[in-house]
Amino acid sequence: MTESELYRALGSLTKNTAELEAAVPFVSSQLASDSVKIRAKALWLLGETGMKFPSSVQDHVPAIASFLDSAEPLLRERAVNALGRIGRSSFRLIEPYWADLFRFAADEAANVRLVFIWASENIAVNTPEVYAQSMPVFEKLLSDADDRVRMEAPEIFRVLAGRRPDYVLPYTEKLRGIAETDRNRVVRVHCLGAIKAADQK
């Protein structure tokens, strides 16, 4: 099978979620591929599968986490994302790697910083309490140099505000200031959304 054919075969699984769980052995075997593109696709699929069927990927979590140290930004990005998706359903499975995820808040690649926020949002949906001491990390991301990161950073505050508003209330004035002054309209809107979610609790 050529790389293109293999990529298409993996891509077809995204259109048929009923096949995801059964395909885990095949998908996980692609983590050893020579192709960055194939490994990235496999990581993404394992994350999506793990969100729906966490027990089916539990034996592969260490292999997924090994890509956190990849020199390829795309593979770091996909590994962080996969752990976040799996962690949304089962924090226990990714708990040994959770603290290590925080180094990606300062990753040199903006996409990796962005996906770190996404992963944190996923985990915070069902396990918000683990972020009790982590809010300064997200506060710093509100001032990130990359617009996409700044657009997403308020969303972790919004997610947590719906579950643990006490984590977010100390930052509402900062969020309000950004909502009034940031040059990016989406950043302003997302900051207001986080404030509103905190105020409603």
Order of alpha helices (4+ residues) and beta strands (2+ residues): alpha-alpha-alpha-alpha-alpha-alpha-alpha-alpha-alpha-alpha-alpha-alpha-alpha
